[in-house]
Amino acid sequence: MRRSLWLASACAIVFGQGAFAADMPVKAIAPVAVASNWTGFYLGGQIGGGWASSTTTVVDPGTAFLAGTVLNPSKPSGILGGVYGGYNYQFNQYLVGIDADFSWASLTGGDATDFSNTGVFQGRTAVNGQKVKSLATVTGRLGYVLNNNWLLFGKGGWAWSSLSGSGTVSNSTTGALLATTSNSTNRNGWTLGTGAEWAFAAHWSAKLEYDYIKFNTVNFNATETPVLGAVTTPARSATSYMNIVKAGVAYRF
């Protein structure tokens, strides 16, 4: 009799606990995030801004300047925008790739050089301006993948840019125009950059990056048009560098 009571009590406890567990709310299981794979081609658009510095040296004397004259640097700045694309290959947490971009640009700026106490050109002021019209780069990329959806990368390669220049030479005292100058150059040099990219959807990623470009010295002929006298095309040279910050969104195939 006593054994039967013990069995009945044990059964009541077991079934009671089962009924209590059945009444408890079921906790939802959070879905597991799908890891992003960065391997493949990508194509996107970008927008950003830049600032640069360009220093011109007169090689041959013209109507406006003596040979060896160094003009104060012009410092163009402004916006740019364009397209970019490339290919990534991911192995474990690491990535290698190639990246290329092209941007239309509107970086403008200039500076004045006072020659009021300079030899035969005393009493003159020169204003020299530059405009960056386009920019293209081709680089290799090395990256490290964080939490599957974040990519930190460094890049390096070659850059090309198209610039135009214009200037005036005037009387420092009266402000009277004495001559105008103009030029157009294509420049190239090396570039290094770094940035981060976020895979925010299955085939989409957004990036933010910074690039530094150091152009080779370029030799060119400027056109000098004096108010009185003949037009000349004296030789000049220029050194320049550029800083770029840009953001972009790309589709990953």
MARGU-303978 format. One record per residue (C-alpha): residue number from 0; x, z, y. Coordinates in nm, 4 decimals. Layout:
N
resi_xx_zz_yy
NUM_X_Z_Y $
...
END
This chain:
253
resi_xx_zz_yy
0_0.0000_0.0000_0.0000 $
1_0.2762_0.0976_0.2436 $
2_0.4700_-0.2253_0.1574 $
3_0.1593_-0.4345_0.2368 $
4_0.1238_-0.2714_0.5772 $
5_0.4872_-0.3480_0.6592 $
6_0.4422_-0.7144_0.5619 $
7_0.1273_-0.7463_0.7697 $
8_0.3015_-0.5966_1.0741 $
9_0.6020_-0.8288_1.0388 $
10_0.3775_-1.1367_1.0179 $
11_0.1848_-1.0275_1.3267 $
12_0.5098_-0.9922_1.5255 $
13_0.6442_-1.3315_1.4150 $
14_0.3247_-1.5240_1.4875 $
15_0.2770_-1.3380_1.8132 $
16_0.6221_-1.4418_1.9356 $
17_0.5550_-1.8023_1.8307 $
18_0.2302_-1.8089_2.0273 $
19_0.4071_-1.6610_2.3321 $
20_0.6790_-1.9267_2.3109 $
21_0.4181_-2.2014_2.2835 $
22_0.2551_-2.0804_2.6049 $
23_0.5829_-2.0868_2.8033 $
24_0.6364_-2.3904_3.0366 $
25_0.8753_-2.6532_2.9008 $
26_1.1834_-2.6981_3.1231 $
27_1.2509_-3.0638_3.2102 $
28_1.5877_-3.2021_3.1012 $
29_1.7718_-3.3607_3.3937 $
30_1.8693_-3.7242_3.3327 $
31_2.2395_-3.7875_3.2846 $
32_2.3942_-3.9949_3.5642 $
33_2.5118_-4.3351_3.4533 $
34_2.8858_-4.3849_3.5108 $
35_2.9795_-4.6707_3.7420 $
36_3.2153_-4.9403_3.6136 $
37_3.4128_-5.1058_3.8932 $
38_3.5403_-5.3999_3.6869 $
39_3.4191_-5.7377_3.8120 $
40_3.3784_-5.9621_4.1144 $
41_3.2211_-5.8488_4.4431 $
42_3.1068_-6.0120_4.7669 $
43_2.9944_-5.8466_5.0891 $
44_2.9710_-5.8324_5.4662 $
45_3.1572_-5.6085_5.7103 $
46_3.1602_-5.5003_6.0727 $
47_3.4053_-5.2948_6.2715 $
48_3.6379_-5.2710_6.5652 $
49_4.0026_-5.3059_6.6505 $
50_4.2696_-5.2489_6.9106 $
51_4.5971_-5.4354_6.9478 $
52_4.9077_-5.4763_7.1601 $
53_5.0885_-5.8013_7.2455 $
54_5.4119_-5.8263_7.4464 $
55_5.5242_-6.1644_7.5852 $
56_5.8802_-6.2617_7.6760 $
57_5.9627_-6.5713_7.8839 $
58_6.2192_-6.7882_7.6991 $
59_6.2465_-7.0864_7.9365 $
60_6.1978_-7.0521_8.3123 $
61_5.8888_-7.2123_8.4589 $
62_5.7257_-7.2162_8.7978 $
63_5.5984_-6.8602_8.7559 $
64_5.8713_-6.6594_8.5779 $
65_6.2466_-6.6383_8.5213 $
66_6.3904_-6.6668_8.1684 $
67_6.4095_-6.3283_8.0002 $
68_6.1152_-6.1846_8.1940 $
69_5.9167_-5.9379_7.9791 $
70_5.5529_-5.8992_8.0765 $
71_5.3753_-5.5686_8.0343 $
72_5.1854_-5.5528_7.7020 $
73_4.8262_-5.6719_7.6968 $
74_4.6056_-5.4411_7.4888 $
75_4.2959_-5.6207_7.3625 $
76_4.0196_-5.4229_7.1925 $
77_3.6655_-5.4938_7.0782 $
78_3.4458_-5.5734_6.7793 $
79_3.4749_-5.7940_6.4728 $
80_3.2580_-5.8881_6.1772 $
81_3.2657_-6.1163_5.8778 $
82_3.2718_-6.1422_5.4987 $
83_3.4908_-6.0080_5.2194 $
84_3.5205_-6.0378_4.8441 $
85_3.7510_-5.9954_4.5475 $
86_3.7937_-5.8740_4.1920 $
87_3.8519_-5.5268_4.0448 $
88_3.9780_-5.4237_3.7025 $
89_3.9274_-5.0588_3.6023 $
90_4.1175_-4.8834_3.3244 $
91_4.0359_-4.5171_3.2720 $
92_4.0322_-4.3628_3.6211 $
93_4.2575_-4.6274_3.7743 $
94_4.1872_-4.9632_3.9339 $
95_4.3815_-5.2737_4.0338 $
96_4.2371_-5.5672_4.2234 $
97_4.2691_-5.8397_4.4807 $
98_4.0752_-5.8475_4.8071 $
99_4.0306_-6.1136_5.0770 $
100_3.8349_-6.1131_5.4028 $
101_3.7649_-6.3179_5.7135 $
102_3.6272_-6.1859_6.0422 $
103_3.5231_-6.3434_6.3687 $
104_3.6571_-6.1243_6.6471 $
105_3.6177_-6.0554_7.0163 $
106_3.9094_-5.8296_7.1082 $
107_4.0005_-5.8767_7.4727 $
108_4.2279_-5.7055_7.7230 $
109_4.5228_-5.7454_7.9545 $
110_4.7663_-5.5814_8.1926 $
111_4.9400_-5.6511_8.5230 $
112_5.3147_-5.6759_8.5856 $
113_5.4417_-5.6153_8.9393 $
114_5.7378_-5.8318_9.0397 $
115_5.7342_-5.7239_9.4046 $
116_6.1050_-5.6262_9.3904 $
117_6.2325_-5.8798_9.1364 $
118_6.4756_-6.1411_9.2680 $
119_6.3354_-6.4801_9.3623 $
120_5.9889_-6.3778_9.2462 $
121_5.9624_-6.0755_9.4744 $
122_5.6179_-6.0312_9.6190 $
123_5.4384_-6.1548_9.3060 $
124_5.2027_-5.9877_9.0594 $
125_5.1293_-6.1347_8.7155 $
126_4.8123_-6.0531_8.5182 $
127_4.8396_-6.1440_8.1506 $
128_4.5408_-6.1296_7.9114 $
129_4.4889_-6.1881_7.5394 $
130_4.1868_-6.2494_7.3187 $
131_4.1856_-6.2113_6.9388 $
132_3.9392_-6.4717_6.8080 $
133_3.9633_-6.4371_6.4293 $
134_4.1377_-6.2398_6.1579 $
135_4.1922_-6.2969_5.7844 $
136_4.3749_-6.0963_5.5162 $
137_4.4631_-6.1328_5.1475 $
138_4.5759_-5.8097_4.9811 $
139_4.6269_-5.6381_4.6491 $
140_4.4463_-5.3086_4.5870 $
141_4.5314_-4.9950_4.3880 $
142_4.2611_-4.7344_4.3427 $
143_4.1595_-4.4089_4.1787 $
144_3.8004_-4.3463_4.0651 $
145_3.6462_-4.0052_4.1401 $
146_3.3244_-3.8847_3.9712 $
147_3.2677_-4.2442_3.8550 $
148_3.0915_-4.3486_4.1770 $
149_3.3708_-4.2932_4.4325 $
150_3.6811_-4.5071_4.4712 $
151_3.9848_-4.4175_4.6841 $
152_4.2139_-4.7148_4.7427 $
153_4.5250_-4.8411_4.9150 $
154_4.5962_-5.2064_4.9895 $
155_4.8759_-5.4277_5.1115 $
156_4.9354_-5.7961_5.1692 $
157_4.9366_-6.0646_5.4371 $
158_4.7284_-6.1286_5.7493 $
159_4.6582_-6.4204_5.9813 $
160_4.5039_-6.4218_6.3276 $
161_4.4126_-6.6668_6.6040 $
162_4.4724_-6.5620_6.9662 $
163_4.4362_-6.7180_7.3066 $
164_4.5992_-6.6042_7.6279 $
165_4.5476_-6.6590_7.9977 $
166_4.6987_-6.5239_8.3155 $
167_4.7404_-6.5498_8.6885 $
168_5.0307_-6.5117_8.9289 $
169_4.9411_-6.4050_9.2798 $
170_5.0984_-6.2825_9.6010 $
171_5.1360_-5.9023_9.5804 $
172_5.0597_-5.8612_9.9506 $
173_4.7851_-6.1127_10.0243 $
174_4.6421_-6.1594_9.6760 $
175_4.6613_-6.5378_9.7150 $
176_4.6675_-6.7260_9.3834 $
177_5.0010_-6.8986_9.3152 $
178_4.9621_-7.0210_8.9537 $
179_4.7569_-6.9901_8.6359 $
180_4.8848_-6.9759_8.2775 $
181_4.7264_-7.0331_7.9367 $
182_4.8308_-7.0432_7.5711 $
183_4.6966_-7.0459_7.2178 $
184_4.8758_-6.9087_6.9113 $
185_4.8271_-6.8491_6.5404 $
186_5.0050_-6.5394_6.4132 $
187_5.0796_-6.3976_6.0698 $
188_5.2413_-6.0853_5.9297 $
189_5.2112_-5.8013_5.6819 $
190_4.9270_-5.5510_5.6538 $
191_4.8723_-5.2099_5.4922 $
192_4.5424_-5.0271_5.4606 $
193_4.3523_-4.7439_5.2959 $
194_3.9899_-4.6509_5.2462 $
195_3.7069_-4.5200_5.0314 $
196_3.4188_-4.6942_4.8557 $
197_3.0930_-4.5472_4.7223 $
198_2.8864_-4.7063_4.4439 $
199_2.5431_-4.5993_4.5701 $
200_2.3425_-4.8203_4.3308 $
201_2.3925_-5.0105_4.0051 $
202_2.5412_-5.3218_4.1694 $
203_2.5980_-5.2085_4.5280 $
204_2.8821_-5.0294_4.7043 $
205_2.9674_-4.9333_5.0630 $
206_3.3200_-4.9011_5.2036 $
207_3.5032_-4.7597_5.5029 $
208_3.8663_-4.8595_5.5595 $
209_4.1537_-4.8659_5.8070 $
210_4.4140_-5.1449_5.8262 $
211_4.7389_-5.1789_6.0206 $
212_4.8794_-5.5278_6.0849 $
213_5.2297_-5.6077_6.2124 $
214_5.2629_-5.9717_6.3136 $
215_5.5876_-6.1642_6.3063 $
216_5.7371_-6.2774_6.6369 $
217_5.5735_-6.6054_6.7376 $
218_5.7299_-6.8759_6.9568 $
219_5.5015_-7.1000_7.1612 $
220_5.4705_-7.3076_7.4778 $
221_5.2520_-7.1829_7.7589 $
222_5.0909_-7.4073_8.0174 $
223_5.1717_-7.3070_8.3761 $
224_4.9633_-7.4691_8.6476 $
225_5.0862_-7.3865_9.0003 $
226_4.8640_-7.4211_9.3049 $
227_5.1384_-7.6404_9.4558 $
228_5.3674_-7.8347_9.2223 $
229_5.3793_-7.9881_8.8770 $
230_5.2365_-7.8443_8.5538 $
231_5.5065_-7.7119_8.3172 $
232_5.5061_-7.5922_7.9537 $
233_5.7832_-7.3305_7.9286 $
234_5.8685_-7.1643_7.5978 $
235_5.7718_-6.8019_7.5347 $
236_5.7726_-6.5553_7.2475 $
237_5.5402_-6.2679_7.1612 $
238_5.5406_-5.9629_6.9380 $
239_5.2150_-5.7917_6.8429 $
240_5.0413_-5.5448_6.6147 $
241_4.6801_-5.4553_6.5424 $
242_4.4721_-5.1598_6.4156 $
243_4.1387_-5.2247_6.2438 $
244_3.8562_-4.9943_6.1287 $
245_3.5719_-5.1582_5.9374 $
246_3.2697_-5.0712_5.7242 $
247_3.1074_-5.2975_5.4695 $
248_2.8462_-5.3324_5.1973 $
249_2.9078_-5.5450_4.8873 $
250_2.7216_-5.6646_4.5800 $
251_2.9177_-5.6119_4.2556 $
252_2.8490_-5.8761_3.9924 $
END
